[in-house]
Amino acid sequence: MKELHCIVPGCQWHTRHDTEAEIIRRATEHLRETHGETAIREAMLETIKANIQPEKGKAA
């Protein structure tokens, strides 16, 4: 299981899932709905990917 915390400073949103693809989908949906992003740029995707971590307390 992997997890991601929102890349926007101060935002407490996070998600967990087995696949990186689903985490990225959820993160981009969150950025659109919560933070008003209308376009998800390549740099944002790279930041999201770089911040996906194994779930705390769990092995990868």
Gaussian input, Z-matrix of N, CA and C with variables (Angstrom, degrees):
# hf/3-21g

backbone

0 1
 N
 C     1     B1
 C     2     B2     1     A1
 N     3     B3     2     A2     1     D1
 C     4     B4     3     A3     2     D2
 C     5     B5     4     A4     3     D3
 N     6     B6     5     A5     4     D4
 C     7     B7     6     A6     5     D5
 C     8     B8     7     A7     6     D6
 N     9     B9     8     A8     7     D7
 C    10    B10     9     A9     8     D8
 C    11    B11    10    A10     9     D9
 N    12    B12    11    A11    10    D10
 C    13    B13    12    A12    11    D11
 C    14    B14    13    A13    12    D12
 N    15    B15    14    A14    13    D13
 C    16    B16    15    A15    14    D14
 C    17    B17    16    A16    15    D15
 N    18    B18    17    A17    16    D16
 C    19    B19    18    A18    17    D17
 C    20    B20    19    A19    18    D18
 N    21    B21    20    A20    19    D19
 C    22    B22    21    A21    20    D20
 C    23    B23    22    A22    21    D21
 N    24    B24    23    A23    22    D22
 C    25    B25    24    A24    23    D23
 C    26    B26    25    A25    24    D24
 N    27    B27    26    A26    25    D25
 C    28    B28    27    A27    26    D26
 C    29    B29    28    A28    27    D27
 N    30    B30    29    A29    28    D28
 C    31    B31    30    A30    29    D29
 C    32    B32    31    A31    30    D30
 N    33    B33    32    A32    31    D31
 C    34    B34    33    A33    32    D32
 C    35    B35    34    A34    33    D33
 N    36    B36    35    A35    34    D34
 C    37    B37    36    A36    35    D35
 C    38    B38    37    A37    36    D36
 N    39    B39    38    A38    37    D37
 C    40    B40    39    A39    38    D38
 C    41    B41    40    A40    39    D39
 N    42    B42    41    A41    40    D40
 C    43    B43    42    A42    41    D41
 C    44    B44    43    A43    42    D42
 N    45    B45    44    A44    43    D43
 C    46    B46    45    A45    44    D44
 C    47    B47    46    A46    45    D45
 N    48    B48    47    A47    46    D46
 C    49    B49    48    A48    47    D47
 C    50    B50    49    A49    48    D48
 N    51    B51    50    A50    49    D49
 C    52    B52    51    A51    50    D50
 C    53    B53    52    A52    51    D51
 N    54    B54    53    A53    52    D52
 C    55    B55    54    A54    53    D53
 C    56    B56    55    A55    54    D54
 N    57    B57    56    A56    55    D55
 C    58    B58    57    A57    56    D56
 C    59    B59    58    A58    57    D57
 N    60    B60    59    A59    58    D58
 C    61    B61    60    A60    59    D59
 C    62    B62    61    A61    60    D60
 N    63    B63    62    A62    61    D61
 C    64    B64    63    A63    62    D62
 C    65    B65    64    A64    63    D63
 N    66    B66    65    A65    64    D64
 C    67    B67    66    A66    65    D65
 C    68    B68    67    A67    66    D66
 N    69    B69    68    A68    67    D67
 C    70    B70    69    A69    68    D68
 C    71    B71    70    A70    69    D69
 N    72    B72    71    A71    70    D70
 C    73    B73    72    A72    71    D71
 C    74    B74    73    A73    72    D72
 N    75    B75    74    A74    73    D73
 C    76    B76    75    A75    74    D74
 C    77    B77    76    A76    75    D75
 N    78    B78    77    A77    76    D76
 C    79    B79    78    A78    77    D77
 C    80    B80    79    A79    78    D78
 N    81    B81    80    A80    79    D79
 C    82    B82    81    A81    80    D80
 C    83    B83    82    A82    81    D81
 N    84    B84    83    A83    82    D82
 C    85    B85    84    A84    83    D83
 C    86    B86    85    A85    84    D84
 N    87    B87    86    A86    85    D85
 C    88    B88    87    A87    86    D86
 C    89    B89    88    A88    87    D87
 N    90    B90    89    A89    88    D88
 C    91    B91    90    A90    89    D89
 C    92    B92    91    A91    90    D90
 N    93    B93    92    A92    91    D91
 C    94    B94    93    A93    92    D92
 C    95    B95    94    A94    93    D93
 N    96    B96    95    A95    94    D94
 C    97    B97    96    A96    95    D95
 C    98    B98    97    A97    96    D96
 N    99    B99    98    A98    97    D97
 C   100   B100    99    A99    98    D98
 C   101   B101   100   A100    99    D99
 N   102   B102   101   A101   100   D100
 C   103   B103   102   A102   101   D101
 C   104   B104   103   A103   102   D102
 N   105   B105   104   A104   103   D103
 C   106   B106   105   A105   104   D104
 C   107   B107   106   A106   105   D105
 N   108   B108   107   A107   106   D106
 C   109   B109   108   A108   107   D107
 C   110   B110   109   A109   108   D108
 N   111   B111   110   A110   109   D109
 C   112   B112   111   A111   110   D110
 C   113   B113   112   A112   111   D111
 N   114   B114   113   A113   112   D112
 C   115   B115   114   A114   113   D113
 C   116   B116   115   A115   114   D114
 N   117   B117   116   A116   115   D115
 C   118   B118   117   A117   116   D116
 C   119   B119   118   A118   117   D117
 N   120   B120   119   A119   118   D118
 C   121   B121   120   A120   119   D119
 C   122   B122   121   A121   120   D120
 N   123   B123   122   A122   121   D121
 C   124   B124   123   A123   122   D122
 C   125   B125   124   A124   123   D123
 N   126   B126   125   A125   124   D124
 C   127   B127   126   A126   125   D125
 C   128   B128   127   A127   126   D126
 N   129   B129   128   A128   127   D127
 C   130   B130   129   A129   128   D128
 C   131   B131   130   A130   129   D129
 N   132   B132   131   A131   130   D130
 C   133   B133   132   A132   131   D131
 C   134   B134   133   A133   132   D132
 N   135   B135   134   A134   133   D133
 C   136   B136   135   A135   134   D134
 C   137   B137   136   A136   135   D135
 N   138   B138   137   A137   136   D136
 C   139   B139   138   A138   137   D137
 C   140   B140   139   A139   138   D138
 N   141   B141   140   A140   139   D139
 C   142   B142   141   A141   140   D140
 C   143   B143   142   A142   141   D141
 N   144   B144   143   A143   142   D142
 C   145   B145   144   A144   143   D143
 C   146   B146   145   A145   144   D144
 N   147   B147   146   A146   145   D145
 C   148   B148   147   A147   146   D146
 C   149   B149   148   A148   147   D147
 N   150   B150   149   A149   148   D148
 C   151   B151   150   A150   149   D149
 C   152   B152   151   A151   150   D150
 N   153   B153   152   A152   151   D151
 C   154   B154   153   A153   152   D152
 C   155   B155   154   A154   153   D153
 N   156   B156   155   A155   154   D154
 C   157   B157   156   A156   155   D155
 C   158   B158   157   A157   156   D156
 N   159   B159   158   A158   157   D157
 C   160   B160   159   A159   158   D158
 C   161   B161   160   A160   159   D159
 N   162   B162   161   A161   160   D160
 C   163   B163   162   A162   161   D161
 C   164   B164   163   A163   162   D162
 N   165   B165   164   A164   163   D163
 C   166   B166   165   A165   164   D164
 C   167   B167   166   A166   165   D165
 N   168   B168   167   A167   166   D166
 C   169   B169   168   A168   167   D167
 C   170   B170   169   A169   168   D168
 N   171   B171   170   A170   169   D169
 C   172   B172   171   A171   170   D170
 C   173   B173   172   A172   171   D171
 N   174   B174   173   A173   172   D172
 C   175   B175   174   A174   173   D173
 C   176   B176   175   A175   174   D174
 N   177   B177   176   A176   175   D175
 C   178   B178   177   A177   176   D176
 C   179   B179   178   A178   177   D177

   B1=1.4483
   B2=1.5256
   B3=1.3324
   B4=1.4603
   B5=1.5182
   B6=1.3401
   B7=1.4542
   B8=1.5210
   B9=1.3216
   B10=1.4626
   B11=1.5134
   B12=1.3266
   B13=1.4583
   B14=1.5224
   B15=1.3226
   B16=1.4660
   B17=1.5196
   B18=1.3313
   B19=1.4607
   B20=1.5230
   B21=1.3389
   B22=1.4637
   B23=1.5305
   B24=1.3263
   B25=1.4665
   B26=1.5329
   B27=1.3272
   B28=1.4545
   B29=1.5166
   B30=1.3171
   B31=1.4630
   B32=1.5270
   B33=1.3218
   B34=1.4624
   B35=1.5294
   B36=1.3356
   B37=1.4623
   B38=1.5244
   B39=1.3279
   B40=1.4654
   B41=1.5233
   B42=1.3260
   B43=1.4593
   B44=1.5183
   B45=1.3316
   B46=1.4688
   B47=1.5265
   B48=1.3188
   B49=1.4633
   B50=1.5223
   B51=1.3278
   B52=1.4649
   B53=1.5247
   B54=1.3469
   B55=1.4627
   B56=1.5212
   B57=1.3172
   B58=1.4565
   B59=1.5293
   B60=1.3242
   B61=1.4672
   B62=1.5278
   B63=1.3205
   B64=1.4650
   B65=1.5231
   B66=1.3119
   B67=1.4645
   B68=1.5226
   B69=1.3250
   B70=1.4650
   B71=1.5216
   B72=1.3299
   B73=1.4687
   B74=1.5253
   B75=1.3165
   B76=1.4645
   B77=1.5270
   B78=1.3258
   B79=1.4648
   B80=1.5244
   B81=1.3317
   B82=1.4635
   B83=1.5262
   B84=1.3255
   B85=1.4669
   B86=1.5326
   B87=1.3170
   B88=1.4667
   B89=1.5311
   B90=1.3217
   B91=1.4655
   B92=1.5245
   B93=1.3225
   B94=1.4686
   B95=1.5283
   B96=1.3327
   B97=1.4620
   B98=1.5254
   B99=1.3166
   B100=1.4619
   B101=1.5233
   B102=1.3177
   B103=1.4601
   B104=1.5268
   B105=1.3294
   B106=1.4562
   B107=1.5154
   B108=1.3127
   B109=1.4697
   B110=1.5286
   B111=1.3059
   B112=1.4630
   B113=1.5209
   B114=1.3206
   B115=1.4654
   B116=1.5247
   B117=1.3094
   B118=1.4610
   B119=1.5263
   B120=1.3191
   B121=1.4624
   B122=1.5307
   B123=1.3095
   B124=1.4654
   B125=1.5283
   B126=1.3210
   B127=1.4676
   B128=1.5282
   B129=1.3323
   B130=1.4680
   B131=1.5241
   B132=1.3257
   B133=1.4648
   B134=1.5264
   B135=1.3178
   B136=1.4639
   B137=1.5236
   B138=1.3370
   B139=1.4641
   B140=1.5199
   B141=1.3276
   B142=1.4667
   B143=1.5265
   B144=1.3311
   B145=1.4656
   B146=1.5283
   B147=1.3316
   B148=1.4639
   B149=1.5257
   B150=1.3327
   B151=1.4638
   B152=1.5224
   B153=1.3178
   B154=1.4651
   B155=1.5276
   B156=1.3242
   B157=1.4610
   B158=1.5227
   B159=1.3323
   B160=1.4683
   B161=1.5300
   B162=1.3208
   B163=1.4593
   B164=1.5205
   B165=1.3226
   B166=1.4646
   B167=1.5215
   B168=1.3197
   B169=1.4541
   B170=1.5142
   B171=1.3282
   B172=1.4710
   B173=1.5242
   B174=1.2924
   B175=1.4633
   B176=1.5173
   B177=1.3289
   B178=1.4684
   B179=1.4877
   A1=108.08
   A2=115.07
   A3=121.64
   A4=108.40
   A5=116.22
   A6=119.64
   A7=110.80
   A8=113.51
   A9=121.32
   A10=108.11
   A11=115.28
   A12=121.70
   A13=106.57
   A14=115.70
   A15=120.84
   A16=111.24
   A17=115.68
   A18=121.56
   A19=112.25
   A20=117.85
   A21=121.83
   A22=108.15
   A23=117.72
   A24=120.31
   A25=111.59
   A26=115.09
   A27=121.19
   A28=115.14
   A29=118.02
   A30=121.42
   A31=108.60
   A32=116.72
   A33=121.85
   A34=113.97
   A35=118.30
   A36=122.02
   A37=110.47
   A38=115.52
   A39=120.79
   A40=108.67
   A41=115.18
   A42=120.99
   A43=109.48
   A44=114.77
   A45=121.76
   A46=108.18
   A47=115.58
   A48=120.16
   A49=108.27
   A50=115.24
   A51=120.49
   A52=112.44
   A53=116.89
   A54=118.98
   A55=112.32
   A56=114.66
   A57=121.40
   A58=110.54
   A59=117.09
   A60=120.85
   A61=111.48
   A62=117.80
   A63=120.79
   A64=111.09
   A65=117.69
   A66=120.53
   A67=109.81
   A68=117.49
   A69=121.28
   A70=110.28
   A71=117.72
   A72=120.82
   A73=110.64
   A74=116.44
   A75=120.66
   A76=111.45
   A77=116.24
   A78=120.27
   A79=111.57
   A80=117.43
   A81=119.25
   A82=110.65
   A83=117.14
   A84=120.61
   A85=109.95
   A86=117.15
   A87=122.11
   A88=110.79
   A89=117.01
   A90=120.06
   A91=111.46
   A92=116.95
   A93=120.83
   A94=111.54
   A95=115.95
   A96=120.79
   A97=113.60
   A98=117.61
   A99=121.14
   A100=112.93
   A101=116.06
   A102=119.53
   A103=113.07
   A104=117.29
   A105=121.38
   A106=115.83
   A107=117.38
   A108=119.64
   A109=109.02
   A110=116.58
   A111=120.06
   A112=111.85
   A113=116.43
   A114=121.21
   A115=107.88
   A116=115.67
   A117=120.62
   A118=107.11
   A119=115.18
   A120=120.96
   A121=111.39
   A122=115.17
   A123=121.58
   A124=110.95
   A125=117.26
   A126=120.59
   A127=111.14
   A128=117.01
   A129=120.50
   A130=110.26
   A131=116.12
   A132=119.90
   A133=111.10
   A134=116.81
   A135=120.58
   A136=110.64
   A137=117.18
   A138=121.01
   A139=110.70
   A140=116.59
   A141=120.70
   A142=109.62
   A143=116.91
   A144=121.01
   A145=111.53
   A146=116.40
   A147=120.88
   A148=112.44
   A149=117.06
   A150=121.18
   A151=114.10
   A152=118.47
   A153=120.97
   A154=107.55
   A155=115.17
   A156=121.57
   A157=110.45
   A158=116.89
   A159=118.51
   A160=107.95
   A161=116.73
   A162=120.66
   A163=109.46
   A164=116.89
   A165=121.30
   A166=110.34
   A167=114.77
   A168=120.10
   A169=114.19
   A170=116.64
   A171=120.88
   A172=109.20
   A173=116.26
   A174=121.25
   A175=108.83
   A176=117.20
   A177=121.65
   A178=113.05
   D1=138.17
   D2=179.75
   D3=-118.84
   D4=160.87
   D5=178.53
   D6=-141.16
   D7=159.69
   D8=178.21
   D9=-143.43
   D10=134.43
   D11=171.91
   D12=-103.60
   D13=145.52
   D14=-176.13
   D15=-50.05
   D16=141.21
   D17=-179.05
   D18=-81.66
   D19=-6.02
   D20=178.96
   D21=-86.65
   D22=120.91
   D23=-178.78
   D24=-54.89
   D25=135.11
   D26=177.74
   D27=88.47
   D28=-14.11
   D29=179.70
   D30=-82.19
   D31=132.83
   D32=-176.82
   D33=-93.54
   D34=0.61
   D35=-177.58
   D36=-63.99
   D37=143.63
   D38=173.35
   D39=-153.50
   D40=162.92
   D41=178.74
   D42=-144.60
   D43=158.17
   D44=176.95
   D45=-135.07
   D46=144.87
   D47=175.01
   D48=-167.43
   D49=164.83
   D50=178.80
   D51=-73.85
   D52=-32.12
   D53=-174.56
   D54=-110.13
   D55=142.24
   D56=176.88
   D57=-62.46
   D58=-37.70
   D59=-178.56
   D60=-60.25
   D61=-42.33
   D62=179.78
   D63=-69.61
   D64=-37.13
   D65=176.41
   D66=-62.66
   D67=-43.29
   D68=178.80
   D69=-63.60
   D70=-42.26
   D71=178.37
   D72=-60.29
   D73=-46.64
   D74=-179.97
   D75=-64.10
   D76=-40.68
   D77=-178.98
   D78=-65.52
   D79=-42.22
   D80=179.53
   D81=-68.03
   D82=-37.03
   D83=175.58
   D84=-62.11
   D85=-43.60
   D86=178.31
   D87=-61.43
   D88=-45.16
   D89=179.92
   D90=-60.65
   D91=-38.86
   D92=178.67
   D93=-68.95
   D94=-50.61
   D95=-172.75
   D96=-75.01
   D97=-40.05
   D98=-173.68
   D99=-93.99
   D100=-39.35
   D101=-174.13
   D102=-106.11
   D103=2.03
   D104=173.89
   D105=71.78
   D106=19.78
   D107=177.89
   D108=-69.43
   D109=127.06
   D110=179.54
   D111=-96.45
   D112=-21.66
   D113=178.18
   D114=-135.12
   D115=130.20
   D116=177.38
   D117=-96.45
   D118=107.50
   D119=-176.04
   D120=-80.33
   D121=158.91
   D122=179.72
   D123=-55.80
   D124=-39.69
   D125=179.21
   D126=-61.60
   D127=-36.34
   D128=177.36
   D129=-65.68
   D130=-44.04
   D131=178.92
   D132=-60.85
   D133=-41.33
   D134=179.02
   D135=-64.46
   D136=-39.70
   D137=177.73
   D138=-65.16
   D139=-42.82
   D140=177.46
   D141=-59.26
   D142=-50.96
   D143=-178.67
   D144=-58.71
   D145=-40.79
   D146=-178.23
   D147=-68.06
   D148=-22.00
   D149=-177.05
   D150=-99.52
   D151=0.44
   D152=175.44
   D153=-75.44
   D154=125.88
   D155=-175.62
   D156=-127.04
   D157=158.58
   D158=170.60
   D159=-61.20
   D160=144.87
   D161=179.93
   D162=-56.97
   D163=135.56
   D164=-178.67
   D165=-57.61
   D166=134.14
   D167=178.88
   D168=81.73
   D169=2.76
   D170=-178.62
   D171=-125.22
   D172=151.71
   D173=173.54
   D174=-79.35
   D175=155.37
   D176=-177.49
   D177=-64.44

